[in-house]
Amino acid sequence: MKVRVRKINPAEQTIPITTEYIKLESFLKLANAVESGGMAKNFILNREVTVNGEICTMRGKKLRPGDRVGFDGAVYLVSQEDRESTRL
């Protein structure tokens, strides 16, 4: 028997991206929602991830700023990183 232990964070977290879009599988890793791409793949294929309120089974789903990803009781908002804050 396998036991999964995951932290649950009910608050919405904003995750900034620096590109036009990011694939769902990569986004889950970026948000530290999963530890690896393999884990992300399994959760997505097991219908445990939502995008904008709908179950998504496409690992390569392109997420753009404004999209909301739901996973394990948490909601992640995709946002565009402010380019001004990345300049030195």
Backbone as a ProteinNet text record, in pm:
[ID]
protein_1_A
[PRIMARY]
MKVRVRKINPAEQTIPITTEYIKLESFLKLANAVESGGMAKNFILNREVTVNGEICTMRGKKLRPGDRVGFDGAVYLVSQEDRESTRL
[TERTIARY]
83.6	0	89	58.5	133.9	57	130.6	70.5	130.2	43.3	89.9	69.3	175	164.3	194.8	96.1	113	59.6	125.4	75.8	-41.2	-136.6	-253.2	-248.7	-257.9	-256.2	-379.5	-481.2	-606.4	-599.7	-499.2	-490.1	-440	-486.2	-440.5	-298.4	-213.6	-75.4	-53.3	13.9	45.9	184.2	193	320.1	353.1	457.5	492.8	573	546.4	624.8	689.9	800.1	874	852.2	775.3	751.2	603.9	569.3	430.7	336.8	384.6	305.2	398.2	338.9	413.5	324.1	383.2	305.1	265.1	148	91.4	188.2	248.7	341.6	456.5	512.6	622.5	576.2	453.7	400.5	388.2	342	328.7	463.7	568.4	702.7	748.8	725	764.2	697.2	572	495.8	530.8	619.6	656.7	537.1	441.4	325.4	361	457.8	506.3	658.4	717.8	863.3	928	853.8	914.3	811.6	862.8	774.6	693.9	752.5	681.2	560.9	579.1	467.3	359	399.9	303.9	223.9	294	228.3	121.3	154.2	58.7	-63.3	-41.4	-154.3	-244.6	-184.1	-262.6	-344.3	-279.4	-348.7	-454.3	-437.8	-536.5	-648.9	-655	-763.3	-769.3	-651.8	-644	-608.9	-600.8	-561.1	-670.9	-702.9	-799.6	-732.3	-781	-736.4	-862.3	-866.7	-982.4	-1112.5	-1103.9	-1222.5	-1262.4	-1191.2	-1224.1	-1109.3	-1141.9	-1038.2	-960.1	-828.7	-741.7	-651.7	-650.8	-564.7	-455.5	-434.4	-330.9	-205.9	-98.8	26.3	82	63.7	120.3	28.3	-78.5	-172.7	-96.6	-113.7	-44.2	-119.6	-50.8	-107.9	-55.4	-143.1	-106.1	-144.7	-86.2	-122.3	-273.8	-323.4	-467	-531.2	-464.4	-517.4	-502.7	-595.7	-592.7	-580	-486.5	-463.3	-499.3	-583.4	-621	-557.9	-498.2	-435.6	-425	-475.3	-460.2	-509.8	-621	-678.9	-622.1	-519.7	-458.3	-493.8	-492.4	-516.2	-395.6	-345.6	-228.9	-271.9	-239.8	-271.1	-145.4	-156.3	-44.1	-42	73.7	85.4	210	212.3	328.1	424	547.3	647.4	670.8	673.9	698.2	841.1	855.6	988.2	1073.4	1011.9	1086.5	1158.6	1095.7	1155.9	1272.8	1285.7	1395.6	1517.4	1505.7	1620.8	1713.9	1842.1	1940.6	1974.4
-116.8	0	124.4	215.4	340.4	448.9	530.4	642.3	770.3	861.6	991	1095.3	1166.8	1275.3	1403.6	1492.8	1620.4	1730.5	1843.9	1955.5	2020.8	2066.1	2130.6	2278.8	2362	2505.9	2563.8	2599.8	2645.3	2782.8	2860.9	2996	2991.2	3086.3	3095.9	3152	3087.8	3133.6	3185.8	3298.1	3353.8	3307.4	3246.5	3195.6	3272.1	3355.8	3432.4	3349.1	3372.5	3308.8	3419.1	3386.4	3486.4	3471.1	3370.6	3344.1	3368.4	3356.7	3377.2	3273.3	3150.1	3041	2939.8	2847.1	2737.3	2614	2499.5	2376.1	2334.6	2273.3	2235.8	2153.1	2053.8	1966.1	2047.2	2139.3	2223.1	2321.8	2369.4	2464.5	2401	2277.2	2210.2	2195.7	2172.7	2165.8	2304	2405.8	2542.5	2589.1	2552.6	2592.8	2509	2413.2	2319.9	2240.3	2216.6	2135.5	1986.5	1953.3	1815.1	1818.2	1702.9	1695.4	1667	1603.4	1565.8	1568.4	1564.4	1559.2	1430.8	1322.5	1194.6	1199.8	1265	1280.7	1367	1475.6	1565.4	1488.6	1409.7	1330.7	1239.8	1170.4	1078.6	1151.3	1262.3	1336.9	1390.6	1438.5	1492	1380.3	1269	1157.9	1093	1106	1051.8	1150.5	1257.3	1355.4	1427.4	1457.1	1524.1	1672.4	1723.7	1862.6	1933.2	2056.1	2134.9	2260.2	2304	2429.5	2512.3	2627.2	2716.2	2644.6	2560.1	2493	2364.1	2324.5	2201.4	2102.1	1974.6	1870.6	1871.6	1865.4	1866.2	1743.7	1667.6	1549.2	1566.4	1690	1717.6	1772.2	1692.7	1736	1859.9	1871.7	1982	2102	2106	2217.8	2348.3	2444	2572.1	2662.9	2703	2795	2934.8	3031.4	3171.2	3252.9	3370.9	3454.1	3470.5	3455.9	3463.3	3327.3	3219.6	3084.9	3045.1	2962.1	2910.8	2758.7	2707.4	2563.5	2516.7	2415.6	2357.4	2221.1	2198.7	2069.2	2048.4	1938	1896.1	2002	2065.1	2163	2302.8	2320.2	2452.4	2506.5	2637.9	2703.4	2790.4	2776.2	2852.2	2941.7	3069.4	3165.8	3191.6	3173.2	3201	3351.1	3413.4	3557.1	3584.6	3699.2	3740.5	3812.1	3769	3834.8	3975.8	4070.3	4209.7	4223.5	4261.9	4272.1	4379.3	4481.6	4589	4536.8	4440.8	4391.4	4296.4	4247.8	4156.1	4228.3	4357	4433.4	4468.2	4471.9	4508	4653.7
0	0	0	-91.4	-98.7	-26.1	44.4	115.7	60.5	21.6	-29	79.6	109.3	205.6	131.2	129.7	60.7	150.6	147	226.2	153.6	228.5	171.8	207.7	106.9	126.8	59.7	138	78.5	12.6	42.9	-13.8	-158.2	-237.1	-375.5	-377.8	-454.7	-466.7	-608.6	-620.7	-751.5	-791.5	-909.6	-960.6	-1088.7	-1086.6	-1206.5	-1307.1	-1435.4	-1541	-1624.2	-1689.3	-1767.4	-1916.8	-1955.5	-2097.1	-2129.9	-2256	-2299.6	-2239	-2228.5	-2171	-2106.6	-2030.7	-1970.1	-1976	-1998.1	-2003.7	-1861.7	-1852	-1723.4	-1639.6	-1699.9	-1628.2	-1568.2	-1645.9	-1599.5	-1492.9	-1506.9	-1409.9	-1271.7	-1265.4	-1136.5	-1068.2	-1146.4	-1089	-1043.5	-1126.1	-1092.4	-963.7	-945.1	-826.7	-703.7	-718.7	-611.7	-560.1	-647.9	-612.4	-619.6	-704	-718	-719.4	-695.5	-689.6	-824.3	-915.4	-1042.6	-1155	-1276.2	-1392.2	-1397.2	-1349.3	-1345.4	-1252.8	-1138.9	-1045.9	-1108.8	-1173.8	-1239	-1343.4	-1422.9	-1527.6	-1467.7	-1360.5	-1298.3	-1243.2	-1174.6	-1118.4	-1229.5	-1337.8	-1449.2	-1514.9	-1544.6	-1609.6	-1520.2	-1387.4	-1292.5	-1264.5	-1343.6	-1335.9	-1201.6	-1144.9	-1015.8	-1028	-1149.7	-1171.9	-1252	-1210.9	-1286.5	-1341.6	-1455.5	-1515.3	-1538	-1475.5	-1483.8	-1447.1	-1344	-1292	-1360.6	-1466.5	-1538.4	-1529.5	-1513.7	-1508.4	-1639.2	-1626.7	-1745.1	-1741.5	-1851.5	-1860.4	-1965.1	-2009.5	-2110.3	-2041.7	-2038.8	-1975.6	-2041.9	-2171.7	-2247.5	-2259.8	-2181.8	-2186.1	-2162.3	-2252.9	-2240.7	-2144.8	-2040.2	-1943.1	-1971	-1964.4	-1988.5	-1865	-1849.8	-1735.1	-1724.3	-1602.2	-1576.6	-1555.6	-1599.4	-1579.8	-1433.1	-1386.6	-1249.5	-1254.7	-1176.6	-1169.4	-1029.3	-1021.7	-893.4	-877.7	-760.7	-734.4	-584.3	-537.4	-398.2	-299.4	-331.1	-240.2	-250.9	-332.1	-350.3	-488.4	-500.4	-628.4	-659.4	-781.1	-826.5	-942	-932	-1036.1	-1118.7	-1249.5	-1339.5	-1363.8	-1341.2	-1366.7	-1449.8	-1512.5	-1591.8	-1498.6	-1497.4	-1412.9	-1463.3	-1373	-1407.3	-1459.2	-1584.7	-1645.2	-1579.7	-1524.8	-1458.6	-1335.3	-1263.2	-1140.9	-1168	-1291.5	-1322.9	-1377	-1404.1	-1453	-1338.5	-1367.7	-1265.4	-1270
[MASK]
++++++++++++++++++++++++++++++++++++++++++++++++++++++++++++++++++++++++++++++++++++++++

